[in-house]
Amino acid sequence: MTVTKRALWNDGLMKGGIRQRGPGSWEIVYDAPRGLDGKRRQVSVALKARNTTAAKEERTRLIADRDAGGW
């Protein structure tokens, strides 16, 4: 089974996606709380990770922190 770039970008489980920018470099984009004007906001985070699993774990941590009010 091959993983397409679309499947890697957003696996449908969370409001956020990941993509590989280069060898060992990943970008995570996830939804931030809406602003006072009601507009959608997104946060982009670049990180160094060894593989897809490590990048997904970091995405999970960032979204859990956001949901816990750590924004």
PQR file of N, CA, C, O and H, with PARSE charges and radii, in Angstrom:
ATOM      1  N   MET A   1       0.841  -1.186   0.000 -0.4000 1.5000
ATOM      2  CA  MET A   1       0.000   0.000   0.000 -0.0000 2.0000
ATOM      3  C   MET A   1       0.877   1.237   0.000  0.5500 1.7000
ATOM      4  O   MET A   1       1.798   1.347   0.810 -0.5500 1.4000
ATOM      5  N   THR A   2       0.608   2.144  -0.877 -0.4000 1.5000
ATOM      6  CA  THR A   2       1.375   3.378  -0.940 -0.0000 2.0000
ATOM      7  C   THR A   2       0.593   4.504  -0.286  0.5500 1.7000
ATOM      8  O   THR A   2      -0.638   4.519  -0.305 -0.5500 1.4000
ATOM      9  H   THR A   2      -0.140   2.054  -1.535  0.4000 1.0000
ATOM     10  N   VAL A   3       1.320   5.438   0.286 -0.4000 1.5000
ATOM     11  CA  VAL A   3       0.696   6.587   0.932 -0.0000 2.0000
ATOM     12  C   VAL A   3       0.782   7.761  -0.019  0.5500 1.7000
ATOM     13  O   VAL A   3       1.873   8.153  -0.432 -0.5500 1.4000
ATOM     14  H   VAL A   3       2.320   5.426   0.301  0.4000 1.0000
ATOM     15  N   THR A   4      -0.351   8.317  -0.365 -0.4000 1.5000
ATOM     16  CA  THR A   4      -0.361   9.468  -1.255 -0.0000 2.0000
ATOM     17  C   THR A   4      -0.084  10.725  -0.458  0.5500 1.7000
ATOM     18  O   THR A   4      -0.224  10.731   0.765 -0.5500 1.4000
ATOM     19  H   THR A   4      -1.237   7.999  -0.030  0.4000 1.0000
ATOM     20  N   LYS A   5       0.309  11.789  -1.140 -0.4000 1.5000
ATOM     21  CA  LYS A   5       0.563  13.043  -0.448 -0.0000 2.0000
ATOM     22  C   LYS A   5      -0.696  13.568   0.219  0.5500 1.7000
ATOM     23  O   LYS A   5      -0.616  14.167   1.291 -0.5500 1.4000
ATOM     24  H   LYS A   5       0.423  11.784  -2.133  0.4000 1.0000
ATOM     25  N   ARG A   6      -1.847  13.359  -0.384 -0.4000 1.5000
ATOM     26  CA  ARG A   6      -3.098  13.814   0.207 -0.0000 2.0000
ATOM     27  C   ARG A   6      -3.376  13.076   1.513  0.5500 1.7000
ATOM     28  O   ARG A   6      -3.793  13.683   2.500 -0.5500 1.4000
ATOM     29  H   ARG A   6      -1.912  12.872  -1.255  0.4000 1.0000
ATOM     30  N   ALA A   7      -3.145  11.770   1.515 -0.4000 1.5000
ATOM     31  CA  ALA A   7      -3.371  10.987   2.728 -0.0000 2.0000
ATOM     32  C   ALA A   7      -2.415  11.419   3.830  0.5500 1.7000
ATOM     33  O   ALA A   7      -2.785  11.437   5.004 -0.5500 1.4000
ATOM     34  H   ALA A   7      -2.806  11.277   0.714  0.4000 1.0000
ATOM     35  N   LEU A   8      -1.191  11.766   3.458 -0.4000 1.5000
ATOM     36  CA  LEU A   8      -0.224  12.208   4.445 -0.0000 2.0000
ATOM     37  C   LEU A   8      -0.586  13.585   4.966  0.5500 1.7000
ATOM     38  O   LEU A   8      -0.403  13.868   6.150 -0.5500 1.4000
ATOM     39  H   LEU A   8      -0.891  11.751   2.505  0.4000 1.0000
ATOM     40  N   TRP A   9      -1.096  14.440   4.100 -0.4000 1.5000
ATOM     41  CA  TRP A   9      -1.384  15.813   4.507 -0.0000 2.0000
ATOM     42  C   TRP A   9      -2.474  15.858   5.565  0.5500 1.7000
ATOM     43  O   TRP A   9      -2.315  16.536   6.580 -0.5500 1.4000
ATOM     44  H   TRP A   9      -1.245  14.209   3.138  0.4000 1.0000
ATOM     45  N   ASN A  10      -3.561  15.159   5.353 -0.4000 1.5000
ATOM     46  CA  ASN A  10      -4.639  15.170   6.332 -0.0000 2.0000
ATOM     47  C   ASN A  10      -5.272  13.792   6.344  0.5500 1.7000
ATOM     48  O   ASN A  10      -5.974  13.418   5.405 -0.5500 1.4000
ATOM     49  H   ASN A  10      -3.690  14.608   4.529  0.4000 1.0000
ATOM     50  N   ASP A  11      -5.026  13.039   7.398 -0.4000 1.5000
ATOM     51  CA  ASP A  11      -5.526  11.673   7.461 -0.0000 2.0000
ATOM     52  C   ASP A  11      -6.985  11.594   7.885  0.5500 1.7000
ATOM     53  O   ASP A  11      -7.508  10.494   8.066 -0.5500 1.4000
ATOM     54  H   ASP A  11      -4.454  13.343   8.161  0.4000 1.0000
ATOM     55  N   GLY A  12      -7.656  12.731   8.048 -0.4000 1.5000
ATOM     56  CA  GLY A  12      -9.070  12.756   8.341 -0.0000 2.0000
ATOM     57  C   GLY A  12      -9.414  12.563   9.810  0.5500 1.7000
ATOM     58  O   GLY A  12     -10.589  12.602  10.177 -0.5500 1.4000
ATOM     59  H   GLY A  12      -7.231  13.624   7.901  0.4000 1.0000
ATOM     60  N   LEU A  13      -8.421  12.359  10.650 -0.4000 1.5000
ATOM     61  CA  LEU A  13      -8.680  12.114  12.062 -0.0000 2.0000
ATOM     62  C   LEU A  13      -8.674  13.392  12.885  0.5500 1.7000
ATOM     63  O   LEU A  13      -9.281  13.437  13.954 -0.5500 1.4000
ATOM     64  H   LEU A  13      -7.467  12.327  10.353  0.4000 1.0000
ATOM     65  N   MET A  14      -8.007  14.420  12.411 -0.4000 1.5000
ATOM     66  CA  MET A  14      -7.864  15.643  13.192 -0.0000 2.0000
ATOM     67  C   MET A  14      -7.990  16.855  12.297  0.5500 1.7000
ATOM     68  O   MET A  14      -7.901  16.754  11.073 -0.5500 1.4000
ATOM     69  H   MET A  14      -7.514  14.383  11.542  0.4000 1.0000
ATOM     70  N   LYS A  15      -8.198  17.998  12.917 -0.4000 1.5000
ATOM     71  CA  LYS A  15      -8.191  19.244  12.161 -0.0000 2.0000
ATOM     72  C   LYS A  15      -6.759  19.726  12.082  0.5500 1.7000
ATOM     73  O   LYS A  15      -6.325  20.561  12.875 -0.5500 1.4000
ATOM     74  H   LYS A  15      -8.270  18.080  13.911  0.4000 1.0000
ATOM     75  N   GLY A  16      -6.048  19.205  11.140 -0.4000 1.5000
ATOM     76  CA  GLY A  16      -4.660  19.582  10.958 -0.0000 2.0000
ATOM     77  C   GLY A  16      -4.012  18.634   9.984  0.5500 1.7000
ATOM     78  O   GLY A  16      -4.519  17.540   9.733 -0.5500 1.4000
ATOM     79  H   GLY A  16      -6.400  18.526  10.495  0.4000 1.0000
ATOM     80  N   GLY A  17      -2.912  19.044   9.445 -0.4000 1.5000
ATOM     81  CA  GLY A  17      -2.228  18.204   8.484 -0.0000 2.0000
ATOM     82  C   GLY A  17      -0.732  18.305   8.639  0.5500 1.7000
ATOM     83  O   GLY A  17      -0.215  19.215   9.288 -0.5500 1.4000
ATOM     84  H   GLY A  17      -2.500  19.932   9.648  0.4000 1.0000
ATOM     85  N   ILE A  18      -0.035  17.348   8.028 -0.4000 1.5000
ATOM     86  CA  ILE A  18       1.420  17.364   8.017 -0.0000 2.0000
ATOM     87  C   ILE A  18       1.894  17.118   6.604  0.5500 1.7000
ATOM     88  O   ILE A  18       1.227  16.451   5.813 -0.5500 1.4000
ATOM     89  H   ILE A  18      -0.455  16.609   7.501  0.4000 1.0000
ATOM     90  N   ARG A  19       3.049  17.664   6.299 -0.4000 1.5000
ATOM     91  CA  ARG A  19       3.675  17.362   5.018 -0.0000 2.0000
ATOM     92  C   ARG A  19       5.182  17.449   5.184  0.5500 1.7000
ATOM     93  O   ARG A  19       5.697  18.213   5.999 -0.5500 1.4000
ATOM     94  H   ARG A  19       3.591  18.206   6.942  0.4000 1.0000
ATOM     95  N   GLN A  20       5.861  16.658   4.401 -0.4000 1.5000
ATOM     96  CA  GLN A  20       7.310  16.647   4.466 -0.0000 2.0000
ATOM     97  C   GLN A  20       7.851  17.759   3.591  0.5500 1.7000
ATOM     98  O   GLN A  20       7.489  17.871   2.420 -0.5500 1.4000
ATOM     99  H   GLN A  20       5.443  16.037   3.739  0.4000 1.0000
ATOM    100  N   ARG A  21       8.718  18.579   4.158 -0.4000 1.5000
ATOM    101  CA  ARG A  21       9.311  19.696   3.429 -0.0000 2.0000
ATOM    102  C   ARG A  21      10.658  19.333   2.843  0.5500 1.7000
ATOM    103  O   ARG A  21      11.094  19.921   1.854 -0.5500 1.4000
ATOM    104  H   ARG A  21       9.012  18.488   5.109  0.4000 1.0000
ATOM    105  N   GLY A  22      11.311  18.374   3.448 -0.4000 1.5000
ATOM    106  CA  GLY A  22      12.627  17.917   3.005 -0.0000 2.0000
ATOM    107  C   GLY A  22      13.025  16.745   3.867  0.5500 1.7000
ATOM    108  O   GLY A  22      12.235  16.300   4.699 -0.5500 1.4000
ATOM    109  H   GLY A  22      10.957  17.897   4.252  0.4000 1.0000
ATOM    110  N   PRO A  23      14.230  16.231   3.694 -0.5600 1.5000
ATOM    111  CA  PRO A  23      14.660  15.102   4.527  0.2800 2.0000
ATOM    112  C   PRO A  23      14.695  15.493   6.013  0.5500 1.7000
ATOM    113  O   PRO A  23      15.494  16.338   6.416 -0.5500 1.4000
ATOM    114  N   GLY A  24      13.845  14.888   6.801 -0.4000 1.5000
ATOM    115  CA  GLY A  24      13.822  15.161   8.237 -0.0000 2.0000
ATOM    116  C   GLY A  24      13.153  16.458   8.630  0.5500 1.7000
ATOM    117  O   GLY A  24      13.203  16.837   9.800 -0.5500 1.4000
ATOM    118  H   GLY A  24      13.195  14.202   6.474  0.4000 1.0000
ATOM    119  N   SER A  25      12.533  17.148   7.700 -0.4000 1.5000
ATOM    120  CA  SER A  25      11.874  18.422   7.979 -0.0000 2.0000
ATOM    121  C   SER A  25      10.390  18.303   7.637  0.5500 1.7000
ATOM    122  O   SER A  25      10.030  17.856   6.547 -0.5500 1.4000
ATOM    123  H   SER A  25      12.493  16.840   6.750  0.4000 1.0000
ATOM    124  N   TRP A  26       9.534  18.704   8.573 -0.4000 1.5000
ATOM    125  CA  TRP A  26       8.089  18.556   8.413 -0.0000 2.0000
ATOM    126  C   TRP A  26       7.387  19.872   8.711  0.5500 1.7000
ATOM    127  O   TRP A  26       7.908  20.714   9.443 -0.5500 1.4000
ATOM    128  H   TRP A  26       9.826  19.066   9.458  0.4000 1.0000
ATOM    129  N   GLU A  27       6.221  20.037   8.148 -0.4000 1.5000
ATOM    130  CA  GLU A  27       5.367  21.187   8.434 -0.0000 2.0000
ATOM    131  C   GLU A  27       4.032  20.672   8.953  0.5500 1.7000
ATOM    132  O   GLU A  27       3.420  19.782   8.361 -0.5500 1.4000
ATOM    133  H   GLU A  27       5.798  19.353   7.554  0.4000 1.0000
ATOM    134  N   ILE A  28       3.591  21.244  10.069 -0.4000 1.5000
ATOM    135  CA  ILE A  28       2.296  20.913  10.652 -0.0000 2.0000
ATOM    136  C   ILE A  28       1.427  22.156  10.569  0.5500 1.7000
ATOM    137  O   ILE A  28       1.845  23.240  10.975 -0.5500 1.4000
ATOM    138  H   ILE A  28       4.087  21.967  10.550  0.4000 1.0000
ATOM    139  N   VAL A  29       0.223  22.002  10.046 -0.4000 1.5000
ATOM    140  CA  VAL A  29      -0.737  23.103   9.984 -0.0000 2.0000
ATOM    141  C   VAL A  29      -1.992  22.630  10.699  0.5500 1.7000
ATOM    142  O   VAL A  29      -2.522  21.561  10.396 -0.5500 1.4000
ATOM    143  H   VAL A  29      -0.117  21.122   9.716  0.4000 1.0000
ATOM    144  N   TYR A  30      -2.471  23.436  11.656 -0.4000 1.5000
ATOM    145  CA  TYR A  30      -3.685  23.061  12.376 -0.0000 2.0000
ATOM    146  C   TYR A  30      -4.519  24.302  12.661  0.5500 1.7000
ATOM    147  O   TYR A  30      -4.015  25.425  12.634 -0.5500 1.4000
ATOM    148  H   TYR A  30      -2.041  24.305  11.902  0.4000 1.0000
ATOM    149  N   ASP A  31      -5.796  24.084  12.933 -0.4000 1.5000
ATOM    150  CA  ASP A  31      -6.709  25.185  13.191 -0.0000 2.0000
ATOM    151  C   ASP A  31      -6.499  25.740  14.588  0.5500 1.7000
ATOM    152  O   ASP A  31      -6.386  24.991  15.558 -0.5500 1.4000
ATOM    153  H   ASP A  31      -6.205  23.172  12.954  0.4000 1.0000
ATOM    154  N   ALA A  32      -6.448  27.051  14.676 -0.4000 1.5000
ATOM    155  CA  ALA A  32      -6.374  27.741  15.964 -0.0000 2.0000
ATOM    156  C   ALA A  32      -7.791  28.169  16.336  0.5500 1.7000
ATOM    157  O   ALA A  32      -8.684  28.145  15.488 -0.5500 1.4000
ATOM    158  H   ALA A  32      -6.540  27.660  13.888  0.4000 1.0000
ATOM    159  N   PRO A  33      -8.007  28.557  17.582 -0.5600 1.5000
ATOM    160  CA  PRO A  33      -9.335  29.074  17.938  0.2800 2.0000
ATOM    161  C   PRO A  33      -9.685  30.286  17.067  0.5500 1.7000
ATOM    162  O   PRO A  33      -8.816  31.072  16.693 -0.5500 1.4000
ATOM    163  N   ARG A  34     -10.946  30.413  16.763 -0.4000 1.5000
ATOM    164  CA  ARG A  34     -11.383  31.537  15.934 -0.0000 2.0000
ATOM    165  C   ARG A  34     -11.140  32.846  16.645  0.5500 1.7000
ATOM    166  O   ARG A  34     -11.194  32.920  17.873 -0.5500 1.4000
ATOM    167  H   ARG A  34     -11.652  29.774  17.067  0.4000 1.0000
ATOM    168  N   GLY A  35     -10.872  33.884  15.864 -0.4000 1.5000
ATOM    169  CA  GLY A  35     -10.640  35.200  16.422 -0.0000 2.0000
ATOM    170  C   GLY A  35     -11.939  35.860  16.851  0.5500 1.7000
ATOM    171  O   GLY A  35     -13.022  35.304  16.667 -0.5500 1.4000
ATOM    172  H   GLY A  35     -10.829  33.824  14.867  0.4000 1.0000
ATOM    173  N   LEU A  36     -11.825  37.023  17.413 -0.4000 1.5000
ATOM    174  CA  LEU A  36     -13.017  37.755  17.845 -0.0000 2.0000
ATOM    175  C   LEU A  36     -13.919  38.111  16.678  0.5500 1.7000
ATOM    176  O   LEU A  36     -15.124  38.290  16.850 -0.5500 1.4000
ATOM    177  H   LEU A  36     -10.946  37.475  17.563  0.4000 1.0000
ATOM    178  N   ASP A  37     -13.338  38.215  15.491 -0.4000 1.5000
ATOM    179  CA  ASP A  37     -14.131  38.520  14.307 -0.0000 2.0000
ATOM    180  C   ASP A  37     -14.801  37.278  13.716  0.5500 1.7000
ATOM    181  O   ASP A  37     -15.546  37.389  12.742 -0.5500 1.4000
ATOM    182  H   ASP A  37     -12.359  38.070  15.351  0.4000 1.0000
ATOM    183  N   GLY A  38     -14.547  36.090  14.294 -0.4000 1.5000
ATOM    184  CA  GLY A  38     -15.176  34.865  13.834 -0.0000 2.0000
ATOM    185  C   GLY A  38     -14.484  34.195  12.666  0.5500 1.7000
ATOM    186  O   GLY A  38     -14.959  33.171  12.176 -0.5500 1.4000
ATOM    187  H   GLY A  38     -13.942  35.999  15.085  0.4000 1.0000
ATOM    188  N   LYS A  39     -13.366  34.752  12.206 -0.4000 1.5000
ATOM    189  CA  LYS A  39     -12.671  34.178  11.064 -0.0000 2.0000
ATOM    190  C   LYS A  39     -11.802  33.001  11.484  0.5500 1.7000
ATOM    191  O   LYS A  39     -11.293  32.944  12.604 -0.5500 1.4000
ATOM    192  H   LYS A  39     -12.980  35.584  12.604  0.4000 1.0000
ATOM    193  N   ARG A  40     -11.650  32.070  10.561 -0.4000 1.5000
ATOM    194  CA  ARG A  40     -10.828  30.890  10.786 -0.0000 2.0000
ATOM    195  C   ARG A  40      -9.355  31.296  10.806  0.5500 1.7000
ATOM    196  O   ARG A  40      -8.908  32.100   9.988 -0.5500 1.4000
ATOM    197  H   ARG A  40     -12.064  32.116   9.652  0.4000 1.0000
ATOM    198  N   ARG A  41      -8.611  30.726  11.755 -0.4000 1.5000
ATOM    199  CA  ARG A  41      -7.173  30.974  11.825 -0.0000 2.0000
ATOM    200  C   ARG A  41      -6.448  29.639  11.814  0.5500 1.7000
ATOM    201  O   ARG A  41      -6.930  28.654  12.374 -0.5500 1.4000
ATOM    202  H   ARG A  41      -8.974  30.073  12.419  0.4000 1.0000
ATOM    203  N   GLN A  42      -5.293  29.613  11.176 -0.4000 1.5000
ATOM    204  CA  GLN A  42      -4.479  28.414  11.148 -0.0000 2.0000
ATOM    205  C   GLN A  42      -3.067  28.757  11.614  0.5500 1.7000
ATOM    206  O   GLN A  42      -2.578  29.870  11.425 -0.5500 1.4000
ATOM    207  H   GLN A  42      -4.901  30.413  10.721  0.4000 1.0000
ATOM    208  N   VAL A  43      -2.433  27.766  12.225 -0.4000 1.5000
ATOM    209  CA  VAL A  43      -1.067  27.912  12.704 -0.0000 2.0000
ATOM    210  C   VAL A  43      -0.202  26.939  11.914  0.5500 1.7000
ATOM    211  O   VAL A  43      -0.585  25.788  11.704 -0.5500 1.4000
ATOM    212  H   VAL A  43      -2.831  26.861  12.378  0.4000 1.0000
ATOM    213  N   SER A  44       0.963  27.403  11.477 -0.4000 1.5000
ATOM    214  CA  SER A  44       1.904  26.566  10.763 -0.0000 2.0000
ATOM    215  C   SER A  44       3.163  26.441  11.607  0.5500 1.7000
ATOM    216  O   SER A  44       3.721  27.440  12.059 -0.5500 1.4000
ATOM    217  H   SER A  44       1.274  28.338  11.647  0.4000 1.0000
ATOM    218  N   VAL A  45       3.606  25.199  11.816 -0.4000 1.5000
ATOM    219  CA  VAL A  45       4.777  24.929  12.633 -0.0000 2.0000
ATOM    220  C   VAL A  45       5.730  24.057  11.825  0.5500 1.7000
ATOM    221  O   VAL A  45       5.325  23.023  11.294 -0.5500 1.4000
ATOM    222  H   VAL A  45       3.152  24.387  11.449  0.4000 1.0000
ATOM    223  N   ALA A  46       6.983  24.461  11.728 -0.4000 1.5000
ATOM    224  CA  ALA A  46       8.010  23.650  11.081 -0.0000 2.0000
ATOM    225  C   ALA A  46       8.799  22.931  12.166  0.5500 1.7000
ATOM    226  O   ALA A  46       9.109  23.514  13.205 -0.5500 1.4000
ATOM    227  H   ALA A  46       7.312  25.301  12.160  0.4000 1.0000
ATOM    228  N   LEU A  47       9.121  21.667  11.925 -0.4000 1.5000
ATOM    229  CA  LEU A  47       9.872  20.927  12.919 -0.0000 2.0000
ATOM    230  C   LEU A  47      10.766  19.895  12.268  0.5500 1.7000
ATOM    231  O   LEU A  47      10.567  19.509  11.116 -0.5500 1.4000
ATOM    232  H   LEU A  47       8.869  21.194  11.081  0.4000 1.0000
ATOM    233  N   LYS A  48      11.749  19.458  13.023 -0.4000 1.5000
ATOM    234  CA  LYS A  48      12.631  18.374  12.603 -0.0000 2.0000
ATOM    235  C   LYS A  48      12.113  17.100  13.255  0.5500 1.7000
ATOM    236  O   LYS A  48      11.940  17.052  14.473 -0.5500 1.4000
ATOM    237  H   LYS A  48      11.910  19.771  13.959  0.4000 1.0000
ATOM    238  N   ALA A  49      11.868  16.080  12.465 -0.4000 1.5000
ATOM    239  CA  ALA A  49      11.398  14.796  12.976 -0.0000 2.0000
ATOM    240  C   ALA A  49      12.008  13.686  12.134  0.5500 1.7000
ATOM    241  O   ALA A  49      12.281  13.864  10.947 -0.5500 1.4000
ATOM    242  H   ALA A  49      12.009  16.119  11.476  0.4000 1.0000
ATOM    243  N   ARG A  50      12.214  12.550  12.760 -0.4000 1.5000
ATOM    244  CA  ARG A  50      12.857  11.435  12.064 -0.0000 2.0000
ATOM    245  C   ARG A  50      11.951  10.783  11.032  0.5500 1.7000
ATOM    246  O   ARG A  50      12.424  10.333   9.989 -0.5500 1.4000
ATOM    247  H   ARG A  50      11.992  12.405  13.725  0.4000 1.0000
ATOM    248  N   ASN A  51      10.637  10.727  11.317 -0.4000 1.5000
ATOM    249  CA  ASN A  51       9.731  10.026  10.407 -0.0000 2.0000
ATOM    250  C   ASN A  51       8.311  10.561  10.554  0.5500 1.7000
ATOM    251  O   ASN A  51       8.049  11.468  11.344 -0.5500 1.4000
ATOM    252  H   ASN A  51      10.254  11.093  12.165  0.4000 1.0000
ATOM    253  N   THR A  52       7.409   9.986   9.783 -0.4000 1.5000
ATOM    254  CA  THR A  52       6.011  10.416   9.788 -0.0000 2.0000
ATOM    255  C   THR A  52       5.365  10.212  11.151  0.5500 1.7000
ATOM    256  O   THR A  52       4.590  11.054  11.604 -0.5500 1.4000
ATOM    257  H   THR A  52       7.622   9.249   9.141  0.4000 1.0000
ATOM    258  N   THR A  53       5.674   9.119  11.794 -0.4000 1.5000
ATOM    259  CA  THR A  53       5.081   8.818  13.100 -0.0000 2.0000
ATOM    260  C   THR A  53       5.442   9.892  14.119  0.5500 1.7000
ATOM    261  O   THR A  53       4.580  10.327  14.883 -0.5500 1.4000
ATOM    262  H   THR A  53       6.304   8.435  11.426  0.4000 1.0000
ATOM    263  N   ALA A  54       6.690  10.322  14.145 -0.4000 1.5000
ATOM    264  CA  ALA A  54       7.108  11.361  15.086 -0.0000 2.0000
ATOM    265  C   ALA A  54       6.404  12.683  14.782  0.5500 1.7000
ATOM    266  O   ALA A  54       6.032  13.411  15.701 -0.5500 1.4000
ATOM    267  H   ALA A  54       7.390   9.968  13.525  0.4000 1.0000
ATOM    268  N   ALA A  55       6.221  12.995  13.503 -0.4000 1.5000
ATOM    269  CA  ALA A  55       5.526  14.224  13.120 -0.0000 2.0000
ATOM    270  C   ALA A  55       4.048  14.150  13.529  0.5500 1.7000
ATOM    271  O   ALA A  55       3.489  15.145  13.990 -0.5500 1.4000
ATOM    272  H   ALA A  55       6.524  12.403  12.756  0.4000 1.0000
ATOM    273  N   LYS A  56       3.417  12.990  13.368 -0.4000 1.5000
ATOM    274  CA  LYS A  56       2.019  12.827  13.774 -0.0000 2.0000
ATOM    275  C   LYS A  56       1.870  12.946  15.286  0.5500 1.7000
ATOM    276  O   LYS A  56       0.893  13.517  15.770 -0.5500 1.4000
ATOM    277  H   LYS A  56       3.872  12.181  12.994  0.4000 1.0000
ATOM    278  N   GLU A  57       2.830  12.411  16.035 -0.4000 1.5000
ATOM    279  CA  GLU A  57       2.786  12.536  17.494 -0.0000 2.0000
ATOM    280  C   GLU A  57       2.882  13.999  17.928  0.5500 1.7000
ATOM    281  O   GLU A  57       2.194  14.421  18.858 -0.5500 1.4000
ATOM    282  H   GLU A  57       3.624  11.946  15.643  0.4000 1.0000
ATOM    283  N   GLU A  58       3.730  14.763  17.258 -0.4000 1.5000
ATOM    284  CA  GLU A  58       3.859  16.192  17.576 -0.0000 2.0000
ATOM    285  C   GLU A  58       2.575  16.928  17.221  0.5500 1.7000
ATOM    286  O   GLU A  58       2.143  17.809  17.964 -0.5500 1.4000
ATOM    287  H   GLU A  58       4.289  14.420  16.502  0.4000 1.0000
ATOM    288  N   ARG A  59       1.957  16.576  16.090 -0.4000 1.5000
ATOM    289  CA  ARG A  59       0.681  17.186  15.713 -0.0000 2.0000
ATOM    290  C   ARG A  59      -0.380  16.898  16.765  0.5500 1.7000
ATOM    291  O   ARG A  59      -1.146  17.784  17.142 -0.5500 1.4000
ATOM    292  H   ARG A  59       2.308  15.860  15.486  0.4000 1.0000
ATOM    293  N   THR A  60      -0.422  15.654  17.239 -0.4000 1.5000
ATOM    294  CA  THR A  60      -1.380  15.270  18.278 -0.0000 2.0000
ATOM    295  C   THR A  60      -1.150  16.075  19.544  0.5500 1.7000
ATOM    296  O   THR A  60      -2.105  16.535  20.171 -0.5500 1.4000
ATOM    297  H   THR A  60       0.201  14.934  16.932  0.4000 1.0000
ATOM    298  N   ARG A  61       0.115  16.251  19.927 -0.4000 1.5000
ATOM    299  CA  ARG A  61       0.445  17.015  21.123 -0.0000 2.0000
ATOM    300  C   ARG A  61       0.020  18.476  20.982  0.5500 1.7000
ATOM    301  O   ARG A  61      -0.547  19.049  21.912 -0.5500 1.4000
ATOM    302  H   ARG A  61       0.890  15.878  19.417  0.4000 1.0000
ATOM    303  N   LEU A  62       0.291  19.079  19.828 -0.4000 1.5000
ATOM    304  CA  LEU A  62      -0.073  20.480  19.602 -0.0000 2.0000
ATOM    305  C   LEU A  62      -1.594  20.679  19.648  0.5500 1.7000
ATOM    306  O   LEU A  62      -2.075  21.650  20.232 -0.5500 1.4000
ATOM    307  H   LEU A  62       0.752  18.613  19.073  0.4000 1.0000
ATOM    308  N   ILE A  63      -2.341  19.770  19.040 -0.4000 1.5000
ATOM    309  CA  ILE A  63      -3.796  19.894  19.025 -0.0000 2.0000
ATOM    310  C   ILE A  63      -4.368  19.642  20.411  0.5500 1.7000
ATOM    311  O   ILE A  63      -5.323  20.311  20.806 -0.5500 1.4000
ATOM    312  H   ILE A  63      -1.951  18.981  18.566  0.4000 1.0000
ATOM    313  N   ALA A  64      -3.812  18.695  21.162 -0.4000 1.5000
ATOM    314  CA  ALA A  64      -4.269  18.448  22.526 -0.0000 2.0000
ATOM    315  C   ALA A  64      -3.997  19.660  23.416  0.5500 1.7000
ATOM    316  O   ALA A  64      -4.817  20.009  24.266 -0.5500 1.4000
ATOM    317  H   ALA A  64      -3.036  18.152  20.841  0.4000 1.0000
ATOM    318  N   ASP A  65      -2.843  20.297  23.216 -0.4000 1.5000
ATOM    319  CA  ASP A  65      -2.507  21.500  23.978 -0.0000 2.0000
ATOM    320  C   ASP A  65      -3.490  22.623  23.651  0.5500 1.7000
ATOM    321  O   ASP A  65      -3.923  23.352  24.544 -0.5500 1.4000
ATOM    322  H   ASP A  65      -2.178  20.014  22.525  0.4000 1.0000
ATOM    323  N   ARG A  66      -3.837  22.761  22.380 -0.4000 1.5000
ATOM    324  CA  ARG A  66      -4.819  23.767  21.975 -0.0000 2.0000
ATOM    325  C   ARG A  66      -6.178  23.481  22.608  0.5500 1.7000
ATOM    326  O   ARG A  66      -6.833  24.393  23.114 -0.5500 1.4000
ATOM    327  H   ARG A  66      -3.484  22.169  21.655  0.4000 1.0000
ATOM    328  N   ASP A  67      -6.602  22.222  22.582 -0.4000 1.5000
ATOM    329  CA  ASP A  67      -7.906  21.861  23.131 -0.0000 2.0000
ATOM    330  C   ASP A  67      -7.979  22.009  24.645  0.5500 1.7000
ATOM    331  O   ASP A  67      -9.057  22.230  25.197 -0.5500 1.4000
ATOM    332  H   ASP A  67      -6.070  21.481  22.171  0.4000 1.0000
ATOM    333  N   ALA A  68      -6.835  21.888  25.322 -0.4000 1.5000
ATOM    334  CA  ALA A  68      -6.788  22.032  26.776 -0.0000 2.0000
ATOM    335  C   ALA A  68      -6.725  23.492  27.201  0.5500 1.7000
ATOM    336  O   ALA A  68      -6.666  23.789  28.394 -0.5500 1.4000
ATOM    337  H   ALA A  68      -5.960  21.709  24.873  0.4000 1.0000
ATOM    338  N   GLY A  69      -6.736  24.394  26.245 -0.4000 1.5000
ATOM    339  CA  GLY A  69      -6.719  25.823  26.573 -0.0000 2.0000
ATOM    340  C   GLY A  69      -5.324  26.402  26.636  0.5500 1.7000
ATOM    341  O   GLY A  69      -5.134  27.508  27.143 -0.5500 1.4000
ATOM    342  H   GLY A  69      -6.783  24.152  25.276  0.4000 1.0000
ATOM    343  N   GLY A  70      -4.353  25.678  26.133 -0.4000 1.5000
ATOM    344  CA  GLY A  70      -2.966  26.152  26.151 -0.0000 2.0000
ATOM    345  C   GLY A  70      -2.654  27.160  25.068  0.5500 1.7000
ATOM    346  O   GLY A  70      -1.500  27.548  24.887 -0.5500 1.4000
ATOM    347  H   GLY A  70      -4.507  24.780  25.722  0.4000 1.0000
ATOM    348  N   TRP A  71      -3.660  27.580  24.358 -0.4000 1.5000
ATOM    349  CA  TRP A  71      -3.437  28.544  23.280 -0.0000 2.0000
ATOM    350  C   TRP A  71      -3.104  29.834  23.875  0.5500 1.7000
ATOM    351  O   TRP A  71      -2.873  30.805  23.156 -0.5500 1.4000
ATOM    352  H   TRP A  71      -4.597  27.266  24.505  0.4000 1.0000
TER
END
